[in-house]
Every structure is written in structure tokens, then in C-alpha cells.
């Protein structure tokens, strides 16, 4: 995990096109490391790279990651392995055996990476050819042009995609985790179920990876509630209903943002379906978490402490604001006596009043803590 994080975030950021491709990359890295250790321990030279490595190659093609970047990743991994082996041999092997053990580790690693690189090139070219011959490449180019706002013939594009681009759209961003194989068919089934629940007239789906799918639902009117995914591993971001080619792209951006909000907020705080129009403010907050934290601690003051009593007061005050300042509603939803709610709200209000008298600021600060967790609180 440390190795993958190092060369994804520092050395080769182009490999980390999304949180999902990073997850597959780490899975591939761990599996390759296991294969390399098997080679090292068994003194064999024929261990085949794991299936997870080839799955990541398919993902790289889907994400338009250059083959050179993937192969460069293997070279960086080899460099890391050699540094690690030198230190490990020095710690654990007899001094007289250092040179021999290190030479063996180097030979095993070089053979393994050579085999892995050869298979990667073959799989990369195979997947490119498969996508090209299936019409995927033309379809992908057309959708990407629409999303970038490039000039296209809308009527012709609608015919090619078999989707009414001039109509009203709700975009979906679907993802399944954890991904151990190509699970796009599961996501396509979920997209069809969502489209049916929204009263769709047409549905356009576009696989963007082995475990991610973009979809657009053509709707005549809104107001239909969308079903929850039948597969508990699926998360869905939902854009707002918008019209025309511009709406096609904007609703897609919103769906992607909604899905990312699911990733950055506190586990358990979001449903498996995240609607952008309900998390728009959280999206804006998440653009600068350092400034947000400064705002939260300055607004809440001593109520931003990371202790049980402060947490209790924050939760009650936040529930009070969310319930339109109804003590009765909070008592009912929290299963507390009304007098207890009044006491907590009064105490919390006194603590925050020392720093601000603006209820809106306090509500927003409490919302940030509720969504993003203890990272927003003051150091203790």
C-alpha cells in the first residue's frame, strides 16, 4: 500500500485518474508483490503475474492511461524493491551471504518485471483492439466531445448514440466496490433500474472503467423517486435534471461531484444514492478543507473540542437547527427529555456566542463537522 501510494501520488500521478483506478492499482501492486515473493521463496522462474495485474491494464486502457506510464510504474516498483531488499538483506542475512542473497533478489525481480511487462503490452494492445472493433472508441470520442463542450452535430450525434441529446437529462455516476473483476454488467443493471424508477424515455450508458459507469436518463418530468441500488456495493451520484447538450454535460459534472462527496464525507453519513442538489453546499465546502477547518474552529470556539461532552452538545445543537429550532422535534428524534434538549442547546449557544452571534455561520460550521468528521475540529 505504501509503495502504491508513493508512486501514484508523487512519481506517477497520471496513474491515479480516480479513487477507483487507484484502488485497482493498489490491488494490482499487492498481488504482484505476492507473486514476486513466491518467486523469491521457491527459487522458481515461472510464476505468472496475477489476474489483478491484467485487470488494472484493462482499467488503464479504459481511463486512457498511456502504456508508457504503466510500464514506468513497474520500473519504479522495481527500484523500490531493490532498495527494500538491500536493507532487508543487511538486517537479516549473515554478512558472508549478503552479496549472494542480494544478487538472487535482483535476478528474481528483473525476471518477474520482464514477464509482467511483456504480458502488459500484449493485454494493453488486445484491449485497445477490442474497444476499437466494438465501436467503443468512436462512441467514447463522441461522448467526450459532448462533455468538453466541443461543437458537434447534435441531431447526428443523437442518432449515433440513440439518445435524445436535446431533451431533458438526469445524469448518473455509478461505482461498485471492491472491484475484483469486470463488473460493468452489474452497474448497467442498476442504471436500468434507476431509469425505470425515474420514468425514463431513453437511457444512455457508458463504461468508464471496470467498476465505473456513467449514465444519462432522458425524462419528460421530474418528481419520481429513484430506487436504491439492489447491490449494497454500488454507490450512485445523481445530477440535477437539465436540458439540452449543455445540460447533458452539466448534470454529468454534478453526478461525478455527488459521488466524490460520498468518498470524502464521514462514513455512514451518506446514503448509497447521493443527489447533488442535496450536497451542493458540501461540495463547495470540500474545495478548501484547510480554510473550512479554520472557519469551523473560529466559529465554534471551545465547542470545536474533540471530547465527548463537546460532541454531545454539537450534535444536539445541529439537530436543533436542522429541526427549524424545535425543541420538541429534537427531543422526539433523539429520544431525550425536552428539558435535556433545552439545557444542551442553551449551553452550546453560550459557548458559541463568545465567538459569533450569527446562527447561519454556526449551522454551517456544525454541518461541516457532521459531514467531514473530526478532521474539522481543533487539535487537542
C-alpha positions in Angstrom: 0.0 0.0 0.0 2.8 2.4 0.9 4.5 1.7 -2.5 1.4 2.2 -4.5 0.6 5.5 -2.6 4.2 6.7 -3.2 4.3 6.3 -6.9 0.7 7.2 -7.6 0.6 10.4 -5.6 4.2 11.5 -6.2 6.0 9.8 -9.0 3.2 9.0 -11.5 0.0 11.0 -10.7 -1.3 10.1 -14.2 -1.9 6.6 -12.9 -4.4 7.9 -10.3 -7.1 9.1 -12.6 -9.7 8.4 -9.9 -10.2 6.9 -6.5 -11.4 3.8 -8.2 -8.4 3.3 -10.5 -6.2 4.0 -7.5 -7.9 1.2 -5.6 -7.3 -1.2 -8.6 -3.7 -0.1 -8.8 -3.1 -0.8 -5.2 -4.8 -4.3 -5.5 -2.5 -5.0 -8.5 0.6 -3.8 -6.6 -0.2 -6.1 -3.7 -0.8 -9.1 -5.9 2.4 -8.5 -7.9 4.3 -8.3 -4.6 2.9 -11.6 -3.5 3.9 -13.2 -6.9 7.4 -11.8 -6.6 7.8 -13.1 -3.0 6.6 -16.6 -4.3 9.3 -16.5 -6.9 11.9 -15.4 -4.3 11.0 -18.1 -1.8 10.5 -21.0 -4.3 13.5 -20.3 -6.5 11.2 -20.7 -9.4 11.3 -18.5 -12.5 7.9 -19.3 -14.0 5.4 -17.6 -11.6 2.8 -15.9 -13.8 1.7 -12.3 -13.0 -1.7 -12.4 -11.2 -5.1 -11.7 -12.8 -5.3 -8.4 -10.8 -2.4 -7.0 -12.7 -4.1 -7.6 -16.1 -7.4 -6.2 -14.7 -5.5 -3.0 -14.0 -4.2 -2.9 -17.5 -7.8 -3.1 -18.8 -8.6 -0.3 -16.4 -5.7 1.8 -17.7 -7.0 1.4 -21.3 -10.5 2.5 -20.2 -9.0 5.5 -18.3 -6.8 6.4 -21.3 -3.6 6.0 -19.3 -0.6 5.7 -21.6 1.1 2.3 -21.8 4.4 4.1 -21.1 3.1 5.3 -17.8 2.0 1.8 -16.8 5.4 0.3 -17.7 7.2 3.2 -15.9 5.2 2.2 -12.8 6.7 -1.2 -12.9 10.2 0.2 -13.2 9.6 2.4 -10.1 8.3 -0.6 -8.3 11.4 -2.5 -9.2 13.6 0.4 -7.9 11.6 0.3 -4.6 12.0 -3.5 -4.4 15.8 -3.2 -4.8 16.1 -0.6 -2.1 13.9 -2.6 0.3 15.8 -5.9 -0.4 19.2 -4.2 0.2 18.0 -3.1 3.7 16.3 -6.4 4.4 19.4 -8.5 3.5 21.6 -6.3 5.6 19.3 -6.8 8.6 18.6 -10.5 8.4 21.3 -12.3 6.3 24.7 -13.4 7.5 27.3 -10.9 6.4 29.0 -13.6 4.3 25.8 -14.2 2.4 24.9 -10.5 1.7 26.2 -10.4 -1.9 24.7 -13.7 -2.9 21.3 -13.0 -1.4 21.1 -9.6 -2.9 22.1 -10.9 -6.3 19.4 -13.5 -6.2 16.7 -11.0 -5.2 17.7 -8.7 -8.0 17.7 -11.5 -10.6 14.2 -12.7 -9.4 12.8 -9.2 -9.6 14.2 -8.4 -13.0 12.8 -11.7 -14.5 9.4 -11.1 -12.9 9.1 -7.5 -14.2 10.2 -8.5 -17.6 7.4 -11.2 -17.8 4.9 -8.7 -16.3 5.9 -6.0 -18.9 5.6 -8.4 -21.8 2.1 -9.6 -20.7 1.1 -6.0 -20.0 2.0 -4.9 -23.6 0.0 -7.8 -25.0 -3.0 -7.2 -22.8 -2.9 -3.4 -23.4 -2.9 -3.9 -27.2 -5.6 -6.6 -27.0 -7.9 -4.4 -25.0 -7.3 -1.4 -27.3 -8.2 -3.6 -30.3 -11.3 -5.0 -28.6 -12.6 -1.5 -27.9 -11.8 -0.2 -31.4 -13.5 -3.1 -33.2 -16.6 -2.9 -30.9 -17.2 0.8 -31.8 -16.3 1.8 -28.3 -13.6 4.2 -29.5 -16.0 6.2 -31.7 -18.7 6.3 -29.0 -16.2 7.4 -26.4 -14.8 10.2 -28.6 -18.3 11.5 -29.2 -19.3 11.4 -25.6 -16.1 13.1 -24.5 -16.6 15.8 -27.1 -20.0 16.5 -25.7 -18.7 16.7 -22.2 -15.9 19.1 -23.2 -18.4 21.4 -24.9 -16.9 20.8 -28.4 -19.1 21.6 -31.4 -20.9 18.5 -32.7 -23.9 17.9 -34.9 -26.5 17.3 -32.3 -29.0 15.6 -34.4 -26.4 13.2 -35.9 -24.9 12.6 -32.5 -28.3 11.7 -31.1 -28.8 9.2 -33.9 -25.4 7.6 -33.3 -25.9 7.4 -29.6 -29.6 6.5 -29.8 -30.3 9.1 -27.2 -32.2 12.4 -27.4 -29.5 15.0 -26.6 -31.8 17.9 -27.0 -34.2 16.6 -24.3 -34.1 16.7 -20.5 -31.5 14.6 -18.7 -30.6 13.3 -15.3 -27.0 12.1 -15.2 -25.8 9.2 -13.0 -22.3 8.2 -11.9 -22.2 4.6 -10.7 -19.4 2.7 -9.0 -19.1 -0.7 -7.4 -16.6 -1.6 -4.7 -14.5 -3.5 -4.1 -13.7 -4.5 -7.6 -12.0 -7.8 -8.3 -13.2 -8.3 -11.9 -15.1 -6.5 -14.6 -18.4 -5.7 -13.0 -19.9 -3.3 -15.6 -22.8 -5.6 -16.2 -23.9 -5.1 -12.6 -23.8 -1.3 -13.0 -25.7 -1.4 -16.2 -28.5 -3.4 -14.5 -28.5 -0.8 -11.7 -28.7 2.0 -14.2 -31.7 0.4 -16.0 -33.5 0.0 -12.6 -32.8 3.7 -11.8 -34.0 4.8 -15.3 -37.2 2.8 -14.8 -37.9 4.3 -11.4 -37.4 7.8 -12.9 -39.9 7.2 -15.6 -37.2 7.3 -18.3 -38.0 7.5 -22.0 -34.4 6.6 -23.0 -31.1 5.5 -21.3 -27.5 6.0 -22.4 -24.8 4.2 -20.6 -21.0 4.5 -21.0 -18.5 2.3 -19.1 -15.5 4.4 -17.9 -13.7 1.6 -16.2 -14.0 -1.9 -14.9 -16.1 -0.8 -11.9 -17.4 2.7 -13.0 -20.2 3.7 -15.3 -21.7 7.0 -16.5 -25.4 7.1 -17.5 -27.9 9.6 -18.7 -31.6 9.2 -18.2 -34.0 11.0 -20.6 -37.0 12.2 -18.6 -40.1 14.1 -19.5 -40.7 15.4 -16.0 -39.1 15.1 -12.6 -40.6 14.2 -9.2 -40.1 10.4 -9.4 -38.1 8.9 -6.5 -35.1 6.8 -7.6 -34.8 3.3 -6.2 -31.8 2.4 -4.0 -29.3 0.0 -5.6 -30.1 -3.6 -5.2 -26.4 -4.4 -4.8 -25.1 -3.0 -1.5 -21.6 -2.5 -3.0 -22.9 0.1 -5.5 -22.9 3.9 -5.0 -24.6 6.3 -7.3 -24.2 10.1 -7.7 -27.1 11.9 -9.3 -27.0 15.2 -11.1 -29.9 17.7 -11.3 -32.4 17.5 -14.2 -31.2 19.8 -17.0 -31.9 20.2 -20.7 -30.0 20.2 -24.0 -26.4 19.4 -24.7 -25.3 21.9 -22.1 -27.5 20.1 -19.5 -26.1 16.8 -20.7 -22.6 17.9 -19.6 -23.5 19.9 -16.5 -25.7 17.1 -15.0 -22.8 14.7 -15.6 -20.4 17.0 -13.7 -22.8 17.2 -10.9 -23.2 13.4 -10.7 -19.5 13.0 -10.5 -19.2 15.6 -7.7 -22.0 13.9 -5.8 -20.2 10.6 -6.0 -16.9 12.2 -4.8 -18.8 13.8 -1.8 -19.7 10.2 -0.8 -16.0 9.5 -0.6 -14.9 12.5 1.4 -17.7 12.7 4.0 -17.8 10.7 7.2 -18.6 7.0 6.7 -22.2 6.3 7.4 -23.3 9.9 6.8 -24.3 9.5 3.2 -26.7 7.1 1.6 -25.7 4.8 -1.3 -27.5 7.3 -3.6 -26.2 10.9 -3.3 -28.1 13.7 -5.0 -26.0 16.7 -6.0 -28.8 19.2 -5.2 -28.7 17.9 -1.6 -25.0 18.1 -1.2 -24.2 21.2 -3.3 -23.1 23.2 -0.2 -20.9 20.3 1.0 -19.2 20.2 -2.4 -18.4 23.9 -2.1 -17.1 23.3 1.4 -14.8 20.4 0.3 -13.0 22.6 -2.2 -10.8 24.1 0.5 -10.8 21.9 3.6 -8.0 23.9 5.3 -10.0 27.1 5.1 -13.1 25.3 6.1 -11.4 23.9 9.3 -10.2 27.4 10.2 -13.8 28.7 9.8 -15.2 25.8 11.9 -12.8 26.3 14.8 -13.1 30.1 14.7 -16.9 29.9 14.7 -17.5 27.1 17.2 -14.6 28.1 19.6 -14.5 25.7 22.6 -17.4 23.7 21.1 -14.9 22.5 18.5 -13.0 20.4 21.0 -12.6 16.8 20.3 -14.2 15.4 23.5 -17.4 13.5 24.3 -19.1 16.4 26.0 -18.5 18.8 23.2 -19.6 16.2 20.7 -22.8 15.7 22.6 -23.5 19.5 22.6 -22.6 19.9 18.9 -25.0 17.0 17.8 -27.9 18.4 19.8 -27.4 22.0 18.6 -27.1 20.8 15.0 -30.3 18.7 15.3 -31.9 21.8 16.8 -31.0 23.9 13.7 -32.0 21.1 11.3 -35.4 20.8 13.0 -36.1 24.6 12.5 -35.3 25.2 16.2 -37.9 22.9 17.5 -37.1 21.5 21.0 -39.9 19.1 20.7 -38.8 17.7 17.4 -35.3 17.2 18.6 -36.5 15.5 21.8 -38.6 13.1 19.8 -35.9 12.2 17.2 -33.1 12.0 19.8 -35.2 10.1 22.4 -34.3 12.8 25.0 -36.4 14.7 27.5 -37.3 18.1 26.2 -35.6 19.8 29.2 -32.4 17.9 28.4 -32.5 19.3 24.9 -33.1 22.8 26.1 -30.2 22.6 28.6 -27.8 21.3 25.9 -28.9 23.9 23.3 -28.5 26.7 25.9 -25.1 25.5 26.9 -23.9 25.1 23.3 -25.3 28.5 22.4 -23.4 30.2 25.2 -20.1 28.6 24.1 -20.5 29.7 20.5 -21.9 33.1 21.4 -18.4 34.1 22.7 -17.1 33.8 19.1 -20.1 34.7 16.8 -23.7 35.7 17.1 -24.6 34.5 13.6 -26.8 31.4 13.7 -26.2 30.8 9.9 -22.4 30.5 10.5 -22.9 28.2 13.4 -25.3 26.0 11.5 -22.8 25.8 8.5 -19.9 25.0 10.9 -21.9 22.2 12.6 -22.9 20.9 9.2 -19.2 20.7 8.2 -18.3 18.7 11.3 -21.3 16.4 10.8 -20.2 15.7 7.2 -16.4 15.7 7.3 -15.9 14.4 10.9 -13.2 15.1 13.4 -10.7 16.5 10.9 -12.7 19.7 11.2 -12.1 20.0 14.9 -9.4 21.8 16.9 -6.3 19.9 17.9 -6.3 18.7 21.4 
